[in-house]
């Protein structure tokens, strides 16, 4: 059984993640309300799935998992709105939260050994294939499939808002890394220290890569670096000694920054570069961890089986999520067009009423 107070505290911290992301995106209040609605769907789905199969034991732990799912779904909604509009983004995210999110979470947070471990022979301490790879692959579908311009140009976040948003995401990520352990034990200190230092190093590496490749620094890159650092370190936070931690964080951050691409081309939000960066971070973190992890890395085992498993887990999860995202995108496109048609009819009716009044 888990520590109830720890799970409740970490649940509150995890809610900071969509709040931090929302600070750096060009969204307004109504967008945030729609994202919250999608998050409710995403949070309810794993609870209903667990109840359907009779796995509601340890309610505090199930609550933390549900809050994480809600937070990830809300972030998906905020990002998808850049392409699909408020209604379309919310519908896509709700579809993701109901169809993809529960499956991805169950694959890494279910009974030990997890499905990811059994099928691919991979490790994933904090479930980054569910928190990062699955949503990134789904959003890649949104970024690549055709869509009309959904939102007007709005000012980008200031450096101060970006710094605050990055800090909120980092605190929420650390809350999850500690909370997924379920209890405070001898590993908690190492997990917290590795998580904090790893996220910091990966963010710095991301910024350095951004400066090297594009000769600029973008404020939203701070949040991108934090999210990438979470993906890099989450794979093996308890299993990395200091040298391995530094190598994993730096290499993972550089890989993610290189995959991100030019911010002028991709822009903020759901550009394909953002999805590539998150997937690259999870992939690099898993590969380097498989090589350097205490006790079961390449040095200890002399085999690359675990490395192949990490690659398979990321690629398999990404492909499955992308395929399942297609019906979510189609539903979002239909609902968006219907909402646009209804809104146009209302505007015409209002104009006709005004003309009749004259």
C-alpha positions as a printed Julia matrix, in Angstrom:
358×3 Matrix{Float64}:
   0.0    0.0     0.0
   1.12   3.55   -0.68
   1.54   6.46    1.69
  -1.77   8.38    1.39
  -0.33  11.75    2.41
   2.51  11.44   -0.08
   0.12  10.55   -2.89
  -2.18  13.47   -2.09
   0.73  15.92   -1.94
   2.18  14.65   -5.2
  -1.26  14.8    -6.84
  -1.42  18.51   -5.98
   2.06  19.07   -7.4
   1.28  17.23  -10.64
  -1.54  19.68  -11.3
   1.12  22.39  -11.71
   2.26  20.81  -14.99
  -0.58  22.01  -17.28
  -0.61  25.32  -15.44
   3.07  25.84  -16.26
   2.68  24.78  -19.89
  -0.31  27.09  -20.25
   1.78  30.07  -19.16
   4.02  29.86  -22.22
   1.42  29.07  -24.88
  -0.64  31.72  -26.72
  -3.93  30.67  -25.1
  -6.74  32.6   -23.43
  -9.07  31.84  -20.55
 -11.64  29.96  -22.64
  -8.89  27.7   -23.98
  -7.87  26.81  -20.45
 -11.48  25.98  -19.52
 -11.72  23.65  -22.51
  -8.41  22.04  -21.53
  -9.71  21.43  -18.02
 -12.8   19.75  -19.44
 -10.61  17.46  -21.53
  -8.46  16.77  -18.48
 -11.49  15.61  -16.54
 -12.15  13.03  -19.25
  -8.51  11.98  -19.23
  -8.46  11.62  -15.45
 -11.72   9.71  -15.25
 -10.76   7.18  -17.94
  -8.05   5.28  -15.97
 -10.25   5.22  -12.87
 -13.14   3.73  -14.84
 -10.79   1.25  -16.51
  -9.4    0.16  -13.15
 -12.89  -0.17  -11.71
 -14.0   -2.27  -14.69
 -11.29  -4.85  -14.02
 -11.47  -4.66  -10.24
  -8.09  -2.94   -9.71
  -9.19  -0.08   -7.45
  -7.12  -1.22   -4.5
  -4.92   1.49   -2.97
  -7.16   4.49   -3.82
  -4.49   7.17   -3.09
  -2.17   5.65   -5.7
  -5.01   5.42   -8.21
  -5.8    9.08   -7.51
  -2.24  10.16   -8.31
  -2.29   8.16  -11.54
  -5.64   9.74  -12.49
  -4.38  13.26  -11.76
  -1.31  12.61  -13.89
  -3.52  11.37  -16.73
  -5.7   14.47  -16.38
  -2.67  16.75  -16.48
  -1.21  15.07  -19.57
  -4.58  15.23  -21.32
  -4.95  18.92  -20.5
  -1.5   19.62  -21.97
  -2.46  17.68  -25.11
  -5.54  19.88  -25.41
  -3.57  23.13  -25.02
  -1.07  22.06  -27.66
  -3.63  20.66  -30.11
  -5.61  23.91  -30.05
  -2.87  25.6   -32.05
  -3.89  23.46  -35.05
  -7.45  22.39  -34.37
  -8.9   25.38  -32.54
 -10.45  25.4   -29.11
 -13.27  22.95  -29.82
 -11.24  20.66  -32.04
  -8.28  20.6   -29.64
 -10.51  19.79  -26.68
 -12.28  17.0   -28.57
  -8.98  15.53  -29.78
  -7.55  15.59  -26.26
 -10.69  14.03  -24.79
 -10.4   11.26  -27.37
  -6.75  10.83  -26.46
  -7.59  10.72  -22.76
 -10.32   8.13  -23.24
  -8.69   5.9   -25.86
  -4.9    6.18  -25.66
  -3.98   7.49  -22.22
  -5.41   4.64  -20.11
  -3.79   1.99  -22.32
  -0.4    3.7   -22.19
  -0.54   4.15  -18.42
  -1.61   0.55  -17.84
   1.3   -0.63  -19.97
   3.87   0.93  -17.65
   2.14   1.31  -14.28
   0.22  -1.93  -14.09
   1.11  -5.04  -12.15
   4.8   -5.92  -11.98
   6.25  -6.86  -14.38
   4.6   -4.24  -16.56
   3.5   -4.86  -20.13
   6.38  -2.73  -21.43
   8.8   -4.84  -19.42
   7.24  -8.12  -20.51
   6.85  -7.33  -24.21
   9.98  -5.27  -24.85
  12.22  -6.13  -21.93
  12.52  -2.41  -21.15
  12.64  -0.42  -17.92
  10.58   2.7   -17.35
  10.58   3.82  -13.74
   8.3    6.84  -14.14
   6.38   5.66  -17.2
   7.74   8.16  -19.72
   6.41   6.15  -22.65
   2.97   7.01  -21.26
   3.62  10.58  -20.11
   5.78  11.66  -23.06
   6.04   9.25  -26.0
   2.33   8.46  -26.37
   1.1   12.1   -26.28
   4.0   13.3   -28.44
   3.22  10.7   -31.11
  -0.47  11.61  -31.01
   0.35  15.3   -31.36
   2.69  14.5   -34.23
  -0.38  13.25  -36.11
  -2.1   16.57  -35.4
   0.96  18.49  -36.59
   1.36  16.57  -39.85
  -2.24  16.15  -40.99
  -3.84  19.12  -42.76
  -5.61  21.76  -40.71
  -6.69  25.32  -41.26
  -5.11  28.08  -39.23
  -6.91  27.74  -35.92
  -5.89  30.66  -33.73
  -4.85  34.24  -34.43
  -1.3   35.31  -33.8
  -0.81  36.24  -30.17
   2.25  37.56  -28.36
   4.68  34.93  -27.17
   5.34  34.51  -23.48
   7.76  36.87  -21.82
  10.97  35.46  -20.34
   9.51  35.91  -16.86
   6.38  33.89  -17.69
   8.51  31.23  -19.36
  10.75  30.96  -16.31
   7.73  30.65  -14.02
   6.11  28.1   -16.31
   9.31  26.07  -16.43
   9.58  26.08  -12.65
   5.98  24.89  -12.27
   6.49  22.06  -14.74
   9.72  21.04  -13.01
   8.07  20.93   -9.58
   5.16  18.93  -10.97
   7.54  16.49  -12.66
   9.5   16.01   -9.43
   6.23  15.43   -7.6
   5.44  12.61  -10.01
   8.94  11.1    -9.83
   8.7   10.92   -6.04
   5.02   9.96   -5.95
   5.34   7.03   -8.34
   7.59   5.39   -5.72
   4.34   5.35   -3.65
   6.15   5.63   -0.28
   9.05   7.5     1.27
  11.95   5.06    1.5
  15.72   4.9     1.17
  15.51   5.58   -2.59
  13.47   8.76   -2.29
  16.41  11.07   -1.68
  18.29   9.77   -4.69
  15.22  10.0    -6.9
  14.58  13.6    -5.87
  18.23  14.64   -6.26
  18.65  12.84   -9.58
  15.38  14.26  -10.86
  16.18  17.86   -9.94
  19.79  17.79  -11.18
  18.92  15.76  -14.27
  16.14  18.13  -15.35
  18.44  21.12  -14.78
  21.32  19.62  -16.78
  19.05  18.5   -19.62
  17.5   21.97  -19.82
  20.94  23.6   -19.98
  21.98  21.12  -22.67
  18.8   21.93  -24.64
  19.54  25.67  -24.45
  23.16  25.13  -25.48
  22.06  23.09  -28.49
  19.55  25.78  -29.4
  22.31  28.39  -29.32
  24.71  26.22  -31.33
  22.29  25.26  -34.09
  20.11  28.35  -34.39
  22.18  31.11  -32.68
  19.26  32.13  -30.48
  17.5   31.44  -27.23
  13.71  31.26  -27.09
  11.91  31.61  -23.74
   9.56  28.7   -24.49
  12.68  26.6   -24.94
  12.99  26.62  -21.16
   9.76  24.67  -20.82
  10.79  22.4   -23.69
  14.05  21.66  -21.9
  12.28  20.86  -18.63
   9.83  18.51  -20.35
  12.7   16.84  -22.19
  14.68  16.52  -18.96
  11.73  14.84  -17.28
  11.58  12.34  -20.14
  15.32  11.71  -20.04
  15.59  11.17  -16.28
  12.21   9.53  -15.71
  13.3    6.29  -17.34
  15.83   5.43  -14.65
  15.88   8.08  -11.92
  16.67   5.64   -9.07
  19.28   3.7   -11.03
  21.8    6.39  -12.03
  25.02   7.09  -10.14
  26.41  10.65  -10.42
  28.54  10.12  -13.53
  25.77   8.17  -15.26
  23.26  10.85  -14.29
  25.31  13.64  -15.83
  25.95  11.67  -19.01
  22.29  10.71  -19.38
  20.96  14.21  -18.77
  23.45  16.0   -21.0
  23.25  13.56  -23.91
  19.48  13.38  -23.66
  19.09  17.16  -23.53
  21.39  17.62  -26.53
  19.51  14.97  -28.51
  16.15  16.57  -27.73
  17.41  20.06  -28.59
  18.79  18.84  -31.88
  15.53  17.09  -32.76
  13.46  20.17  -31.89
  14.6   22.1   -34.93
  14.32  25.79  -35.72
  11.73  27.59  -33.58
  11.14  30.12  -36.36
   9.9   27.33  -38.64
   8.11  25.25  -36.05
   6.75  27.99  -33.82
   5.24  27.38  -30.42
   2.69  24.71  -29.69
   2.2   21.53  -31.66
   4.8   21.79  -34.41
   6.35  18.47  -35.44
   9.68  19.56  -33.97
   8.23  19.63  -30.46
   6.96  16.05  -30.78
  10.25  14.88  -32.26
  12.15  16.44  -29.37
  10.08  14.71  -26.7
  10.36  11.32  -28.39
  14.12  11.84  -28.88
  14.48  12.7   -25.19
  12.71   9.53  -24.06
  14.69   7.45  -26.55
  18.06   8.95  -25.6
  17.3    8.69  -21.89
  16.33   5.05  -22.2
  19.34   4.11  -24.31
  21.93   5.85  -22.12
  20.28   4.49  -18.97
  20.41   0.98  -20.41
  24.14   1.42  -20.91
  25.05   3.05  -17.6
  22.43   2.0   -15.03
  23.65   0.58  -11.73
  23.7   -3.22  -11.68
  22.0   -3.94  -15.01
  23.62  -1.61  -17.55
  25.94  -2.72  -20.3
  28.95  -2.67  -17.97
  27.25  -5.11  -15.61
  25.58  -7.45  -18.12
  27.77  -7.24  -21.23
  24.7   -7.32  -23.47
  22.68  -4.79  -25.47
  19.38  -6.61  -25.0
  18.11  -3.93  -22.63
  19.13  -1.2   -25.08
  17.16  -2.89  -27.84
  14.22  -3.16  -25.45
  14.3    0.57  -24.72
  14.29   1.39  -28.42
  11.47  -1.07  -29.03
   9.36   0.36  -26.21
   9.62   3.92  -27.54
   9.06   2.97  -31.17
   6.24   0.55  -30.4
   4.43   2.97  -28.11
   4.85   5.84  -30.54
   3.5    3.86  -33.49
   0.52   2.52  -31.54
  -0.34   5.98  -30.23
  -0.1    7.54  -33.69
  -2.44   4.94  -35.16
  -4.97   5.35  -32.35
  -4.75   9.13  -32.7
  -6.16   9.0   -36.24
  -9.81   8.46  -35.19
  -9.38  11.11  -32.49
  -8.19  13.57  -35.14
 -11.03  12.64  -37.48
 -13.62  13.16  -34.74
 -12.04  16.48  -33.78
 -12.09  17.64  -37.41
 -15.78  16.77  -37.81
 -16.8   18.44  -34.55
 -14.7   21.51  -35.35
 -16.33  21.95  -38.75
 -19.78  21.49  -37.22
 -19.01  24.06  -34.53
 -17.69  26.51  -37.14
 -20.83  26.05  -39.26
 -23.08  26.59  -36.26
 -21.15  29.69  -35.23
 -21.39  31.12  -38.75
 -25.14  30.56  -38.77
 -25.48  32.36  -35.46
 -23.49  35.33  -36.77
 -25.63  35.52  -39.91
 -28.79  35.34  -37.82
 -27.54  38.11  -35.56
 -26.72  40.31  -38.56
 -30.15  39.69  -40.11
 -31.85  40.51  -36.8
 -29.87  43.73  -36.53
 -30.79  44.68  -40.12
 -34.49  43.99  -39.46
 -34.31  46.22  -36.37
 -33.18  49.13  -38.48
